[in-house]
Amino acid sequence: MDMLGKLDSKWAQHGKDSQHTPAHGSNPCIRRHLLRSPFRSATTAALVASVSARPLFLTTPHQGGVVAGKPFNPDDDVLASGAPNLVSVGAATKLVGSIGQTPTGDTRLVKSLNVIATGDRNGDVDRRSVLLDNIVVRKKRINVKKDDDLDAEDEEDPSLVLAMWERGSTNRARNIQIVWDVVLMGLGVVAAFGATFQTAAMRNVAAAGAPPTPGIGTNNAGKHISKLPERYPVTSLRPLPTGPATVRIPTIQRQPPPAEDAAGRKTRLARLRAVQASFQHSWDGYKAHAWLSDEVTPLTGRRKDPFGGWAATLVDALDTLWIMGLKDDFREAVKACEQIDFTTTRSNTINVFETTIRYLGGFLAAYELSEKLYPSLLRKAVEVAELLMGAFDTPNRMPIARWGWKEYAAGKAQVAAQAVLVSELGSLTLEFTKLSQLSGEAKYYDAVQRISDEFEKSQNTTKLPGMWPITVNAAVPSFQDDGSFSLGGMSDSLYEYLPKQYLLLGGVLEQPRKMYEGFIDVAKKYLFHRVMIPSDMPSQHLTCFVGGMIGLGARIFDREEEMRIAIEMTNGCVWSYNCTASGIGPEIFQFVPCGGIEDSRSSEECSWDEAKWKAAVRAYYHSTKDNAAKKPVAQQQAVDEDTDRFIQVNRLPPGMVDVPDRKYILRPEAIESVFIMYRLTGDATWMDKAWDMFLHIEAHTRTKIASASLADVTLEEPRQIDSMESFWLAETLKYFFLIYSDWDVVDLDEWVLNTEAHPLRRMDVQS
């Protein structure tokens, strides 16, 4: 038995008597999880079953003054939808592209799939949602997958094939044949002309998918980016705010630290080592197969470069290496970073947001965590920032989110885009502010503070005063064109960065505090809703990072009454993991909403009624007319004739009416909030919940090379997908590790974590 099995067996034996508690027996969701889990931990399961708080749920985006996630009505085409890490916005979205009205009046994207990504490859449109005419956007990432990004298993996915057809993509099979024709031609040249051409030919083979030689980067091709004189120079820089805070920031982490006996310490350290071993396995796989590339494919050992080809996994994992005490690997990685050339990339566009949070944030965090012992890390951070400053050279100094650097390099004038995601425009503050603090150059802070000032001016002038719409016209800038509002993947980090910017600046700038307080009450009123599920299970769910954000805001802004909301939200995310056969939460699932969190009637309306749930399942597929039109007739009849069988076949947990996206792509958001709630409360049950999550993730995602995404977590044995994004090492495993670390490791009273989990030291805390 491996280490994980031994650890889990130990705790299962320790808690075996709690396995048949009334909570388990009356909770079909948790009972199913216990029976099917390959790593059943009775102690952990009992803790999950005993959750009594009623978590909250984030609905689909608010649309033009009408709540999209209103209580379910058979005549309505709008359902609440939620996931640990994704929010479906198709039911109430107004972006750009071809828009159409459904018979029930909700706005849906019906044709154009390159809505905001404009063909960029730095992310995905969810595959199944294409068939539902819903756009699903990952936290922090909205991009359309090019057909040269397809993995073998993608070819079997009809919705993704449809998406590729919508974008005018060519046939994958033909591309594969062309690639291998090129490979065979290259090998023929090698055989004919000898070793003279061998190195170049092998690099071509690597580019086509063969395992590369470690140390060969892919960021050395194409035109170089040279810094040009600014067309629109700044004449007066905004200085970094200084001076004492107007209000003392409260202590964030629970004090004193939670008590721990010898047995508890032994258990915690064993779990810590298990998480470290998981990280080391994936890190070694990346080193062996894709060194200096952005990502390794965990099933085939190929390299991928979706983020500029600047070694995203390497840079993203730097601070995790240091935190885990892997100092030899850290020093090797720092040395390798010196080879990265940020003046060139194979990508036609540069995603300013992703480059900021992964690369700039990664270098800055590693530099500060290592106590500034490696100056090359700060130099690299400056290189990244200087590159990105070119995207700010516009008439109003608003950056171009998807920057066409080749046009810039050719000396062409630039203007910000007319449709930009607010998360990409408003989530640059932490990294650029920190660089100004470390470098003494005010221009970096000035660049992002100008954006914050525009957000502040517009906050109470939008169609939902207090919040900002999903997309804005950055060329003006204008915040009045869009009527959709959300805390999901297109908006999330904008709101996340408000309390964190306040912390990073030590409380000396009141602006982010006022902006946070201006939005949170609006979000509570319009975006948080209860849903009808069995009464002994958590009753709401929403994008999982929000629980941690609300908890931090509650503590630092003295809004302790909202700590209950934060706990309930996070428990909802934990519950989603325990409602699937694999023990892992899906990307997206849909409930029947039944009232707002401040609605006094919602408790009565949300009382569990199995008959109402089954009626809602039937009604869902008939009332959602454009969805129903896409369902095979036989499937519609099955819903009418045998609802129980339909629920069984579709593996719907009690209370859910649909699971549109069943994947898990190694996301961090659920464990992120669990970590934050543990540090805020000191409640040890969060450690057990995290361990149960880790066991199932590790059991299903590990490959011989690294760890892989999963195709369908509602199955007991989900199929693995040949993809491992860098946030697996930068965020997910880091949060798992920190939960079992000593209380002062990355102390939240000293460090602020950016949206890629890179710790940045607070200005008011001395090194």
N, C-alpha and C positions, 0 to 999 in steps of 0.2 A: 504494500500500500504506500502511495506517495505521501509527501508531507501534508498536503491539503486534506487527503483522505483521513490521515491519522488525526489531524487537528479536529476535523469535523466529527469523527467518530467519538473522540474524547468528550466534546461538548454535547453530542447527542446522548451519550450514556449519562452524562451529568444531569441532563434535563429530561430524561425519558418519561418521568412521571407526569410532566406537564403536557405531554403530547396529546392527551385526550381531555383537555380542559373543556368546559362548556363553550368557551369562546371559539375553540377550534370546531367543535361539533356543529355549532350553529352558523359557521361562516363557510359557505361552499367554496368561496374563492380561495381562502387559505387552506381549507381541507384538500382541495384539488392540488394545490401547490405542494403540500406535504407528501401526498401520495406519489407524485410524479417526479419530485426533485431527486436528482442523482446524488445530491449532497445534502440530505435532509438534516437540519440541525434543530432538534426539538426546542432547545432553549431559545434560540433565535426566533423560531416560529411562534413560540408562546409570546415572546415580546411583541412580535408583529400583530398577533391576534389580540393582544391586550390594549392596542391603541384605542383610546376612547375619545380623543379629540376629533371633532368633525372638520376635516380639512376643506379647503376652499378650492374653487375651480375657476379657471380662466376661460371665458367664452371666446367665440370667434370675434374678430375686431368689431369695434363700435362703428356704425355706419351712419353718418349724417344726422345724428341726434336720435337714432333708433337703436335700441339694444339688439344686437344680432343674436345674442344667446338667450333670448326670452324663453319662458316655459314652453315646452313642446306642444304643438298643436298640429293635428293631422293636415290642416290647411296651410301650414307653414313649411317653407323649404329651408329653414335655418335651424341647425342644431348646434349645441355647444360641442366643441371639439377640443381635445387637449392631449398633451403628451409630455413625457419627461423633458423633451428637448426640442419639439417642433410644435408649431401651431398652424393648422390649416386656415388659410385666409380666403379660400375660394368663395365662400358663402357671402362675403361682404368685402370685395376688393375693388378698388379703383386705382389702377396703375396706368401704364401706357400700353399701347398695342391695340389689338382688335377686341373691343368690348361688346358684349351682347346682353340683352335682358332675357331672363328666363320667364316662363309663363307666370311665375309667382312674384316676379319683380326684383329679385335679388340680382346684383350685378355679378357677372361671371366672365372670366376670360375664356373665350371660345375658340380662338384661333392662334394668336401670336404667342409663342412660348419664350421668345427672347425678350421678355418684357423689360427688364432693367439690366439684365446681364449683357444684352446686346451681343450674344454669341461668345461671351467670355467663358473660359473654361474653369474658373476658380470656384467651382461648386456644382450643385446639382439642382434640377427640378425633380421633385419626387416622382417616381415612375408610376405608381398606381394612381396617384392623383390626377395624372394626365387624362385618364379615362373618365374621371369624375368631373373634368373641367374645373378642378380646384388647383390652385398653385399652392404648393407647400414649401416653406422656406426654412432652412436650417437656422438654428441660432448662429448669428454672426455671419451667415454665408448664404448668398443667393446667386447662383450661377447656373448656366445651362451646360450640361455635359456634352462635349463634342463627341462625335462618333469614334474618334481615335482614342477616346478614354474608355471605351467599352471593354468590359472584361468578358471572358468566355460565357459566364453564366448570364450576362446581360442579354446575350443574343436570344435567349429563350423568353425574355420578358416582353410580352406584346405591347404593354403600355409604353415601355421605353422605346420600342421600335416605332410606335406611333409618334412619340416625341421627336425622335430623330427624323421621321418623315416630315413632321411639321416644320422642322428647321432646314429642310432641304438637304439633309445629310445623305451621303452615299451609303451603299450597302456595305455592312461590316465584312461579310464574307469576301467581297471583292477586295476590300482593303487588306485583309489578312493575306490573300493570295499575292497582292502586289508587294507587300512587305517581304514575304518569304522569297518572292522572285528576286527582290533586291539583295536579300541576304545570300541567296545562292549565287548570284552574279558576283557579289563581293568575295565569296569563298573561291569562286573560279579564278578571280583575279589573283588572289593569294597563291593558289596552286600554280598559276602560269608565270607569275613574275617574282615569286619568292618573298623573302622576308622583308624586302624594301617597303612593301605596302601592308605588311601584316598588322601593324598597330592601328592604322586607320581603318582597315577592314573590320577588325575586332570591335572597334568603337561603333561602327555602323551596326554590327550584330547586336551589341548591347542596346543601342537605341531602338532596335526592332523588338527587343523583349528578352534577349538572352541575359543571364546573370552577368553583371558588370564586374570588372576588376576593381577592388576597393582602391580608392584614392583618385579615380578618374572622375572629375567633375563634369557636369553638363552645362555649365553656365559660361562657357568660353566661346560661344558662337554668336554671330550676328553683329550688328552695328553697336558701337559703344555710345554711352550716354555721357555727353559732356555738359558741364554746368555753363549755362549761357547768361549773359547780362540780363537782368530782369526788365521786362517790358513795363511792369506795373510795380515799381519799387515802393516799399513802405517808407514813409518819411518820418514817422514818429512811432517808436516801439512801445508797446504796453509793457511795463516792468513787472517782474515777479512781485506779488504782494508780500509784504513783510510786516513785522510787528506782532504784538500779542493777540491771541484770539479774543474775540469779544465775549465768548462763552467758553468755559472750560469743557473740553471733550470728556465725557464720562469714560470710565474704564469699560472696555468692550468685552474682554474675556472674563468668564466667571472667576471670581476670587473669593476665597482661596481656591487653588486647583482641587479637583475632586480627589478624595482620599482613595488610596490603593493599597490593598494588602499584598502579601507575597504571591498568592495564587493568581490574583488579578494581574499583577505585573508580569508574571510568567506567561499568562495567556496573551496579554497585549504584545509582548515582545515576539512571541511566536508568530502572531499575525503580522507583525511588522516585517519579520524576515520573509514571510510568504509573499507579501506585496513586493518587497525588494527583489526577490527571486523572479517574480513575473516581469518586473521592469528589466532586469538584467537579460532575461531571455529575449525579449523583443529588441532591446538595444543591441545585443550581439548579432541578432539576425539582420538588423539594419546595417551594422558595420560590415558584415560579411558579404552582403548582397547589393547594397545601394549607398555605400559611403559617399558623402558629398552630393547625393541627390536629395530631392525633397522627401520622397517616401519609398518604402520597400513594399512590394506586393507579397503578402504573407504566405500565399499558397504556391506561387511560381517563382518567387525570388527575383522578380524583375525590379527595375527602377522606374519611378514616375516623377515627373516634375510639374505639378500643377500650380506651384507658387513661385514661379520665376526661375526655378532651377538653382536656387541659392542654398540648398541643403536645409530645408525647413525643419526636418526632424532633428537634425544635428543642433541647430540653434535653439529650437523650441525645448529641447531636453537638457540644455546646459545647466539650468538652475536645479532641475530635478536630480541630476548627477551629484551636484554639490550637497543638496539637502539629504540625499541618501548616503552620503559619505563615500561615494565612489570617486575618490580624488584622482586616482590614476587615469580612469576613463575621462574625468573632467579635464585634466591637463592635456590629454591627447586630443580631446575635442576642441579645446581652446586653440591649440596649435593648428589644427585642421581648419578652423575658421579663418585663419589668416590667408588661406588660399581662395576664399570666396571673393569673386569679383562682382561687385554691385553696379558696375558701369555697363554691364551687358546682360542680356537675357534672350531666350528664344521666344518668350511670350510677346505678343503684339501690344498687349496692354498690361499695366501694373495695377493690381488691386491695392490702393493706398491703405485701406483699412486693414486688410489681412497682413500686408507687409509691416504695418505699424505694430499690430498686436503680437505677431509672431517673432519677427526679426528685431525690430527696435526694442520691444518689450523684453525679448529673450536676452539680448546683449546687456541691457541695463540691469535686469535682475541678477544675472550671473556676476556682473561687475560689483554690485553692492553686496550681494550675499558672500562673495569671496573677499570682502573687506578691501576692495580696490587693489588687490595684489596683482591683477592681470590687466595692465593698461590697454592692451590691444583690444579688449572687449569694449572699452569706451570709444576707442578709435573707430571700431566697426559700427558702433551705434551712431556716431557722427556721420560715417559714410552713408548709412541707410537714410538718416534724416536729411542729409544734403541732397541725396537722390530725390526724396519725396518732396522737398521744398519746391522743386520744379513744377509739381502739380498745383501749387498754390499761386503760381504766377498768372493770375486772371484779373480782370478789371475790378472785381469786388473782393478779391483775395479768398474766395471760397474755393476749396480744392476740387480737382476733377477726380471723382471717386474711382473711375476706371480709366486710368491715365494712358492715353496714346503717346507713349514716350518718343516714338519715331517721328511723329509730327513736331513734337517739341524740339527734338534734336535737329530737325530740318529748319528750325527757326520760325515755324508758323505760329501765329497768334493763337491764344487759347481762351476759352470761355467755359465756365462751369456748366454742368449738364442741367437740363430742364426737368429731369426726373431722377432723383437720387434718394436712396433709402436713408432714413434719418439715422439708423444705427451706424451707417458707414460715414455719414457726415459728422455726427455728434459724439463719436467714440474714439477720439484721438487725443483727448486732453491729458490723460495720465502720463502717457509715454513722452509726449513733447514737453510737458511741464517738467517731468523728471530730468530730461536731457538738459533743459535750461538750468535746473538746480545744480547738476553735476558739471556742466561745461562753463557756466557763467555767461552763456550767450542768450540774451533775452528774446532773440528772434523766433526761437522755437515755441516758447510760451505765447508770444504775440500771435503767432500763426493760428493757434487753436483757440485762444481767448476771443479772437474776432468772431469765430464760429459760435462760441458760447454766448456772446453778446447778442447775436442775431436770434438765437433760440430764446433768450430771455425776453427780448422785445416782442416776440411773436406769441409767447405762451398763452396769453389771454385773448388773442385775436383769432384763434383757429376755430374751426367748426365745432370743436369740443373743447371749450376754453379750459386750460390747465394742462392739456396734453397736446402732443404734436402728431400730425398725420404720418402715415407710413411712408409716403413719398413727399418730397418738397422740390420746388424749382430753385436750385442753387444758383442759377444764373442771375436771379433778381436781387436777393433771394425772396421767395414767396412761400408762405406756409398755408395758403388758403385754397390751393387748387384741389387737394385731395380731401375726401371725407371719410377715410378709413383710419381707425385708431386701434392700436394693439400693443401688447407687451410681448409679443412673439418675436420670431426670428428676424424680422425686419426692423424692429424698434428696440429690442431688449437692452442692449448694452448702452444706448443713450441714457436710459433711466438708471441703469446699474452704475454708471460713472458719476452721477450726481453726488451721492453720499461719499463715494470713494475719492472724488476730487476734493471735496471738503476735508476729508481726512488727510490726504496727501499734503495739502497746504497747511495742515495744522490748525484748521479752523479760522485762519485769518481772512478768508474770503467768504462773505456771506452769500454770494450769488448762488452757488450750487445748493446750499441749504434751502434757500427760498424757492428755488425751482423744484426741488424734491417735494417740499411741503405743498407746493402748488399743484402737483400732479397726483399725489398719492390718494387724496380723498376722492378725486374724480375717478381714478382707476377702481377704487373700492366700490363706488356707486354703479359704474357702468360695465366693468369687466370681470368682477368676481361674482360667480354665481354658484348656487348649490345644485346638486343633481340627485336624482332618485336612485339610490342603491341600497342594499341591505343595511339595516340600522346598525349592525355590529361591525360594519366595515367603514373605513374612512369614506366620507361622502362627497368630497370634491377633489378636483385635480387641475393643475395648470402647469404651464411651462415651468420646469423645476427650478431654474435658477432664481425665480422670483421669491421663493421662500427665504433664501439666504439674504437677498437684497432687502426684503421687508424687515428681517430680523436685525440686520446691521442698522438700518434706518431707525428702527424702534429704539435701539440702544443709544446710538450717538446723538439722536435728536430728541431724546427724552419723550418718546411716544410708546411707552411700555405697553399700552393697551393693544398695540398692534403685534406684540410678540406672540400672542395667541394665534393670530392669523398666520404668522410665519410658521409656527409649529404645525398648524393644520395643513398648510400648503405642502410642507415638506413630508408630512406623514402621507399625504395623498400620493406623492411620488414613490415613496416606499411601498405603498399598497399596490401600485401599478406593477411593481416587480413581482409581487406575490400572487398576482392574478393570472399568470401565464404558465403554461406547462414547462417552459424552460427556466422560469424564475427570473426572467429579465423583462423589463418594461418595453413596450413597443414604441415606435416613433410617434404614432398618432392613433388615438381612439376617440370615439364619440359616445357621449352620454345623452340622457334626457334631462335638460335643465329644469329646475323647478322653483326658482326664486332667487332673489338677491341676498347677499349676506346680511344686509340691514333690514330685510323684510321680515316683520314679526310673524307673518303667516308661513314663511318658508319651511319651518320645522314640521308643521303639520302637513304641508303640501308634499314634503319630501319623504314622508313615511313610506317605508318599503312596502310595495304591493307587487307581487310577482305577476299577477294578471295584467296590471297596468304596464309593467315592463314588456311583457310579451306583445301586448297590443301596440306598444310603441315601436317594437321591432317590425311588426307588420306594417304599421302606418308609415314608418320611415321610408321604406322602399317604394311606397305608393305616393306619398306626399312630396318626396324629393323627385320631381318629375324628370329632370334631366338625368338624374342618376338612374331612375327606373327605366328610362328609355335605353340605357346602355346595358341593363341586366338581361341576360337571356330569359326568354319567356318561361322556360322550365324552372328557372330559379325563382321568378316571381310567383309562379304557381306553388312552388315548394314552400314559400313563406306563408301563403294562405292555407295550404293543406296540412302542413306539418311544421308548425313553428318550433316545436321542441327539437325536431330533427334539424331544422335550419340553424338553430342556435348551436347545436352540437357540431354540425358539419363545419360551421364557421368559427367554432371555438370562441363564442362570445361569453365573457364573464358576466355574472349578474349585474345588471345596470347598464351595460354597454349595448349599443345598437349597431355599432360598426367598428371595425379596426382597419381603416383605410391603408395604413402603412405599418407593416409588421416587422420591419427591419430593426436592427440595433447596430449602429456604426461606431461603437466604442465611445459613446458620448460621456461627457463628464457632468452634465448639469445636475442630475439627481444626487450624485455623491458630493458635489460641490455644496449643495444646500445642507446635506446631512453633516458634513464637516463643520460648516459655519454654525449650525444649530448646536452641535456638540460643544464647540468652543464658547458659545454664548451662554449655554445652560449648565454645562458640566454633567449632563444626564448621561450615564454610561449606557443606557439602552440604545443610544445612537450608534455606539461602537458595535453592538451586536447586529443592529440592522445593516450597518455597512458591511459587516463580515458575511452575512447571508448574501448580500448583493455580490460581493467579491467572489465568493465560492462559485456561484452560478456563472458569472461572467468568465471566470478563469476556466471552468469546466467546458464551456461551449466555444470559446473563442481561440484557445491556444492552438497553434499549428507547430510544425517542426521548425519553422523559421521564426515566427513572431506571434502575433495575435490578429485575428481576422474579424471583420464585420459579419453580421448574421442576417440571413434573408427573411426569416419568419420565426419570431420568438414565441408564437403561440403553439409551435410544435415542440415535442419533447426533445427532439434532436434537430435543431435548426441547421440548415445548410449554410456553410461558410462562404463568404464573399471575399474575393481576392483584393482586399483593400484595408489599409491601416493608416488612418490620418495621423498627423503628427501630434494632435491633441491627446491621443492615447498616452503618450509618454509625458507630454507637457502638463496635462491637466488631470485626466482620470486617475492614473496611478499615483500621481503626486498627492491628490486629495485622499486617496485610500491610505497612503503612507503617513500623511500628516495626522490622520485620525488616531493612529496607533503610536505616534511619536510622543516624546516628552512634551509637556504642556507649553514650554517656552520655545519650541521649534516653530519658526515663522509665527511668532506671537502677533495676534491681530491688533494689539496695542502698540506695535512697532511697525508692522508691515501692512501695505495695501496691495491686494492681488488684482492685477488687471484682468480683463475678460478672457485671457489665455492662461490664467493662473500664474503669472509671473509676479513675484513679490517685489514691491518698490517701497523703500523706507520712507516713513512719514517725516515731513520737514521738522516737526516739533520733537522728534526723538533723535538723540545723539547716537552715533555709531558706538 
